[in-house]
Amino acid sequence: MLRPLTVAAAAVALVIGGLGAGVAQAESAPSCSSTVQIGSTAYVTFQGKTIASVKQFKGCNKNWGYIYVWDSFRQRGLHWYLLAAVNVNPGPRNAFQGDTTDLDSATELWSTGTDTLSECTAGYGLISIIGYDHYSAMTDTRC
């Protein structure tokens, strides 16, 4: 009887730990059911706290940018808009493709898919907080 309780306690700890972390649990882009994350996750900070995760995915012969706003920030009651994009050949001349915008304090946003699998790309996400400024992050470059 002790063993099932230990397993149950561990499961509860995992669930609680996952809820508090605020990390995106994205599975697939809106028009592609089989995406996989490529590269590292980047983080957007505001007033010294992490407020959003930015990722890059590949799937359905396309690259996708993605931004997820953490629950801890959403609970603050501020309003924002999001932008998600794929940055092609990141460098001095950023070339964003597939950029999409949501103006209604969305929890997450995907870029449109870009035909850039043969190029060097990074996921890019921006959150513009009404009454404050724009805050962004970009993942590492994947070629």
Backbone as JSON, one array per atom type, in Angstrom:
{
  "sequence": "MLRPLTVAAAAVALVIGGLGAGVAQAESAPSCSSTVQIGSTAYVTFQGKTIASVKQFKGCNKNWGYIYVWDSFRQRGLHWYLLAAVNVNPGPRNAFQGDTTDLDSATELWSTGTDTLSECTAGYGLISIIGYDHYSAMTDTRC",
  "N": [[0.81, -1.2, 0.0], [2.03, 1.18, 0.56], [3.66, 1.72, -1.62], [1.87, 2.42, -3.89], [0.95, 4.89, -2.89], [3.3, 6.36, -2.82], [3.92, 6.5, -5.54], [1.66, 7.92, -6.42], [2.01, 10.33, -5.03], [4.36, 11.23, -6.23], [3.44, 11.63, -8.83], [1.58, 13.7, -8.43], [3.35, 15.7, -7.58], [4.82, 16.1, -9.93], [2.84, 17.14, -11.63], [2.08, 19.5, -10.25], [4.55, 20.82, -10.24], [4.93, 21.2, -12.99], [2.8, 22.91, -13.58], [3.46, 25.23, -12.23], [5.72, 26.11, -13.51], [5.24, 27.38, -15.95], [5.91, 26.9, -18.58], [5.77, 26.53, -22.1], [3.65, 24.15, -23.66], [3.5, 23.29, -26.28], [2.31, 21.43, -29.03], [1.64, 21.13, -31.79], [1.54, 23.02, -34.82], [-1.08, 25.24, -36.01], [-1.91, 24.44, -38.66], [-0.56, 22.11, -39.12], [-0.03, 18.93, -38.14], [2.18, 17.61, -37.13], [4.68, 18.71, -35.71], [8.02, 19.44, -34.57], [10.14, 20.6, -32.02], [12.95, 22.61, -32.77], [16.22, 23.51, -31.96], [17.06, 25.73, -29.2], [15.01, 26.9, -26.44], [13.97, 30.22, -26.1], [13.72, 33.06, -23.9], [11.51, 35.62, -22.86], [11.85, 38.54, -20.98], [10.51, 40.73, -18.46], [10.58, 43.42, -16.37], [12.47, 42.09, -14.82], [11.53, 39.48, -14.63], [10.74, 36.31, -16.08], [8.49, 36.14, -18.72], [7.52, 34.98, -21.03], [7.88, 32.3, -23.43], [9.82, 31.46, -26.27], [9.93, 29.64, -29.22], [11.21, 27.53, -31.9], [9.93, 25.57, -34.48], [9.84, 22.66, -36.63], [8.12, 21.13, -39.32], [5.83, 19.47, -41.53], [7.23, 20.2, -43.82], [8.04, 22.82, -43.33], [9.17, 25.75, -41.47], [8.43, 27.09, -38.23], [7.59, 29.78, -36.1], [7.05, 30.47, -32.61], [5.34, 31.72, -29.76], [4.7, 31.78, -26.29], [2.84, 32.92, -23.61], [3.53, 33.19, -20.25], [1.66, 31.92, -17.46], [2.01, 33.17, -14.95], [2.56, 35.8, -15.69], [0.27, 36.46, -17.16], [-1.63, 36.6, -15.17], [-1.27, 39.07, -14.04], [-2.91, 41.04, -15.04], [-2.4, 42.87, -17.06], [-2.44, 44.22, -20.43], [-1.65, 43.08, -23.74], [-0.02, 42.63, -26.94], [0.92, 40.11, -29.32], [3.6, 38.9, -31.4], [4.72, 36.54, -33.68], [7.32, 34.92, -35.46], [9.53, 33.69, -38.06], [12.93, 34.04, -38.22], [14.99, 34.55, -40.84], [18.2, 33.65, -41.84], [19.56, 34.97, -39.55], [21.07, 37.96, -38.38], [22.86, 40.99, -39.06], [20.99, 42.08, -40.82], [18.0, 41.45, -40.2], [15.58, 39.19, -41.35], [12.45, 38.71, -41.28], [9.98, 36.2, -41.59], [6.74, 34.86, -42.26], [5.4, 36.17, -40.26], [2.99, 36.71, -37.75], [0.36, 38.35, -35.99], [-1.29, 38.98, -32.89], [-3.71, 40.87, -31.37], [-5.03, 40.76, -28.96], [-4.32, 40.06, -26.24], [-3.47, 37.31, -26.26], [-2.77, 33.9, -25.28], [-0.95, 32.25, -26.58], [0.88, 32.13, -29.68], [1.32, 31.22, -33.04], [3.55, 31.5, -35.81], [2.97, 31.81, -39.35], [3.62, 28.98, -41.45], [6.85, 28.66, -42.88], [8.72, 28.37, -45.9], [11.51, 27.5, -45.39], [13.34, 25.53, -44.68], [15.8, 24.87, -45.79], [17.45, 26.92, -45.13], [19.27, 29.05, -42.81], [17.75, 29.6, -39.74], [15.83, 31.16, -37.09], [13.6, 31.09, -34.31], [11.34, 33.7, -33.52], [9.91, 35.87, -31.18], [7.68, 38.37, -29.96], [6.42, 40.44, -27.43], [4.28, 43.0, -26.88], [3.66, 45.18, -24.45], [0.94, 46.89, -23.36], [1.16, 50.27, -22.54], [3.71, 50.03, -21.67], [6.42, 48.74, -23.14], [8.06, 47.14, -25.96], [9.01, 43.75, -25.88], [11.25, 41.19, -26.59], [12.45, 38.0, -27.85], [14.79, 35.66, -29.26], [15.37, 32.49, -30.61], [18.17, 30.16, -30.73], [20.18, 29.96, -33.71], [19.42, 27.77, -36.35], [20.7, 25.69, -38.82]],
  "CA": [[0.0, 0.0, 0.0], [2.92, 2.33, 0.57], [4.16, 1.98, -2.97], [0.94, 3.23, -4.69], [0.91, 6.25, -2.37], [4.53, 7.02, -3.25], [3.75, 6.79, -6.97], [0.66, 8.98, -6.53], [2.63, 11.57, -4.56], [5.29, 11.66, -7.27], [2.65, 12.13, -9.96], [1.05, 15.01, -8.04], [4.48, 16.63, -7.58], [5.13, 16.43, -11.32], [1.78, 18.0, -12.15], [2.21, 20.81, -9.61], [5.79, 21.41, -10.74], [4.71, 21.63, -14.37], [1.9, 24.05, -13.62], [4.12, 26.42, -11.72], [6.84, 26.53, -14.35], [4.78, 28.3, -16.98], [6.57, 26.6, -19.84], [4.86, 26.17, -23.18], [3.47, 22.73, -23.93], [3.03, 23.26, -27.66], [2.42, 20.14, -29.7], [1.63, 21.24, -33.24], [1.08, 24.28, -35.4], [-2.5, 25.16, -36.39], [-2.2, 23.73, -39.91], [0.4, 21.01, -39.27], [-0.22, 18.08, -36.96], [3.39, 16.91, -36.69], [5.83, 19.59, -35.59], [8.98, 19.11, -33.53], [10.96, 21.76, -31.71], [14.36, 22.59, -33.15], [16.96, 24.55, -31.26], [16.77, 26.0, -27.8], [13.92, 27.8, -26.1], [14.4, 31.56, -25.66], [12.8, 33.58, -22.89], [11.27, 37.05, -22.83], [11.76, 39.02, -19.61], [9.89, 42.03, -18.2], [10.78, 43.81, -14.97], [13.3, 41.09, -14.16], [10.89, 38.17, -14.55], [10.43, 35.66, -17.35], [7.05, 36.25, -18.98], [7.11, 34.25, -22.23], [8.83, 31.39, -24.07], [9.85, 31.53, -27.73], [10.48, 28.4, -29.77], [11.13, 27.3, -33.35], [9.53, 24.2, -34.8], [9.78, 22.26, -38.04], [7.1, 20.12, -39.59], [5.08, 19.68, -42.79], [8.17, 20.84, -44.74], [8.1, 24.26, -43.04], [9.62, 26.21, -40.16], [7.38, 27.83, -37.52], [7.93, 30.49, -34.88], [6.0, 30.28, -31.6], [5.5, 32.41, -28.48], [3.75, 31.37, -25.26], [2.88, 33.83, -22.48], [3.44, 32.43, -19.0], [0.52, 32.15, -16.59], [2.36, 34.14, -13.91], [2.42, 37.14, -16.27], [-1.13, 36.67, -17.55], [-2.39, 36.9, -13.96], [-1.02, 40.45, -13.6], [-3.99, 41.9, -15.48], [-1.97, 43.8, -18.09], [-2.87, 43.86, -21.79], [-0.51, 42.99, -24.63], [-0.2, 41.93, -28.21], [2.02, 39.2, -29.63], [4.06, 38.68, -32.77], [5.55, 35.34, -33.83], [7.89, 34.89, -36.81], [10.77, 32.95, -38.31], [13.98, 34.96, -38.67], [15.79, 33.84, -41.83], [19.59, 34.11, -41.85], [19.69, 36.01, -38.53], [22.29, 38.73, -38.42], [22.65, 42.44, -39.09], [19.77, 42.39, -41.57], [16.99, 40.45, -39.86], [14.57, 38.98, -42.39], [11.37, 37.95, -40.67], [8.99, 35.62, -42.5], [5.63, 34.17, -41.62], [5.0, 36.85, -39.04], [1.58, 36.85, -37.43], [0.16, 39.2, -34.83], [-2.55, 38.88, -32.19], [-3.84, 42.1, -30.61], [-6.03, 40.59, -27.91], [-3.78, 39.39, -25.05], [-3.52, 35.86, -26.46], [-1.86, 33.08, -24.49], [0.09, 31.74, -27.46], [0.72, 32.51, -31.09], [2.19, 30.58, -34.02], [3.72, 32.17, -37.09], [2.58, 30.92, -40.45], [4.73, 28.14, -41.85], [7.71, 29.26, -43.9], [9.48, 27.42, -46.72], [12.88, 27.91, -45.09], [14.1, 24.43, -44.09], [17.15, 24.81, -46.35], [18.16, 28.13, -44.74], [19.52, 29.23, -41.38], [16.6, 30.28, -39.19], [15.61, 31.21, -35.64], [12.26, 31.5, -33.93], [11.31, 35.04, -32.95], [8.65, 36.24, -30.55], [7.65, 39.71, -29.38], [5.23, 40.81, -26.68], [4.2, 44.45, -26.68], [2.8, 45.36, -23.29], [0.28, 48.19, -23.46], [1.58, 51.18, -21.49], [5.12, 49.79, -21.37], [7.29, 48.74, -24.31], [8.13, 45.87, -26.68], [10.01, 42.84, -25.31], [11.35, 40.09, -27.55], [13.51, 37.01, -27.71], [15.02, 34.86, -30.45], [16.04, 31.22, -30.33], [19.44, 30.0, -31.41], [20.06, 29.75, -35.15], [19.53, 26.39, -36.82], [20.93, 25.63, -40.27]],
  "C": [[0.86, 1.26, 0.0], [3.38, 2.69, -0.83], [3.18, 2.78, -3.83], [0.86, 4.68, -4.2], [2.15, 7.03, -2.8], [4.43, 7.41, -4.72], [2.76, 7.93, -7.15], [1.25, 10.32, -6.1], [3.6, 12.11, -5.6], [4.55, 12.24, -8.47], [2.09, 13.52, -9.65], [2.16, 16.05, -8.06], [4.85, 17.04, -8.99], [4.1, 17.38, -11.91], [1.91, 19.4, -11.58], [3.46, 21.52, -10.12], [5.62, 21.92, -12.15], [3.8, 22.84, -14.46], [2.59, 25.33, -13.17], [5.19, 26.95, -12.65], [6.43, 27.5, -15.44], [5.39, 28.05, -18.34], [5.57, 26.14, -20.87], [4.81, 24.66, -23.38], [2.96, 22.54, -25.35], [3.27, 21.89, -28.28], [2.49, 20.29, -31.21], [1.07, 22.59, -33.68], [-0.36, 24.14, -35.87], [-2.78, 24.37, -37.67], [-1.21, 22.59, -40.18], [0.35, 20.17, -38.0], [1.05, 17.41, -36.46], [4.6, 17.84, -36.71], [6.73, 19.1, -34.46], [9.85, 20.33, -33.3], [12.38, 21.55, -32.2], [15.06, 23.75, -32.44], [16.48, 24.73, -29.83], [15.52, 26.85, -27.65], [14.53, 29.12, -25.64], [13.33, 32.11, -24.73], [12.73, 35.1, -22.95], [11.15, 37.46, -21.36], [11.16, 40.42, -19.57], [10.0, 42.3, -16.72], [11.49, 42.71, -14.18], [12.7, 39.7, -14.05], [10.63, 37.62, -15.95], [8.93, 35.68, -17.55], [6.59, 35.43, -20.18], [8.25, 33.36, -22.72], [8.7, 31.54, -25.58], [10.54, 30.27, -28.23], [10.42, 28.43, -31.29], [10.81, 25.83, -33.55], [9.74, 23.94, -36.29], [8.74, 21.16, -38.16], [6.35, 20.48, -40.86], [5.91, 20.47, -43.79], [8.26, 22.36, -44.57], [8.76, 24.5, -41.68], [8.51, 27.08, -39.57], [7.99, 28.54, -36.32], [6.76, 30.39, -33.91], [6.33, 31.07, -30.35], [4.36, 32.0, -27.56], [3.92, 32.29, -24.07], [2.62, 33.05, -21.19], [2.25, 32.88, -18.16], [0.82, 33.21, -15.53], [2.27, 35.58, -14.42], [0.96, 37.44, -16.6], [-1.98, 37.08, -16.34], [-2.2, 38.33, -13.47], [-2.08, 41.43, -14.08], [-3.59, 42.96, -16.5], [-2.52, 43.34, -19.44], [-1.66, 43.94, -22.72], [-0.94, 42.5, -26.01], [1.07, 41.15, -28.51], [2.36, 39.23, -31.12], [4.93, 37.43, -32.74], [6.04, 35.3, -35.27], [9.06, 33.93, -36.85], [11.77, 33.97, -38.84], [14.91, 34.16, -39.57], [17.17, 34.49, -41.9], [19.81, 35.24, -40.84], [21.06, 36.68, -38.59], [21.97, 40.21, -38.48], [21.37, 42.85, -39.81], [18.73, 41.31, -41.3], [15.93, 40.39, -40.95], [13.49, 38.08, -41.81], [10.39, 37.46, -41.73], [7.9, 34.97, -41.68], [5.09, 34.88, -40.4], [3.48, 36.99, -38.94], [1.47, 37.67, -36.15], [-1.2, 38.91, -34.22], [-2.64, 40.08, -31.25], [-4.71, 41.97, -29.37], [-5.51, 39.77, -26.73], [-3.88, 37.86, -25.13], [-2.5, 35.15, -25.56], [-0.69, 32.59, -25.33], [-0.18, 32.19, -28.88], [1.76, 31.77, -31.92], [2.36, 31.51, -35.21], [3.06, 31.3, -38.15], [3.81, 30.09, -40.8], [5.54, 28.8, -42.95], [8.48, 28.17, -44.63], [10.96, 27.73, -46.58], [13.73, 26.79, -44.49], [15.53, 24.36, -44.6], [17.99, 26.03, -45.97], [18.43, 28.13, -43.24], [18.38, 30.08, -40.82], [16.63, 30.27, -37.67], [14.17, 31.58, -35.4], [12.32, 32.86, -33.25], [9.93, 35.31, -32.37], [8.77, 37.6, -29.89], [6.34, 39.86, -28.62], [5.31, 42.31, -26.45], [3.18, 44.69, -25.58], [2.26, 46.79, -23.31], [0.68, 49.05, -22.25], [3.03, 51.01, -21.09], [5.94, 49.86, -22.65], [7.17, 47.39, -25.0], [9.26, 45.05, -26.06], [10.05, 41.62, -26.21], [12.47, 39.15, -27.18], [13.6, 36.22, -29.01], [15.78, 33.6, -30.05], [17.41, 31.2, -30.98], [19.19, 29.71, -32.89], [20.29, 28.29, -35.49], [19.69, 26.41, -38.33], [20.68, 24.22, -40.79]]
}
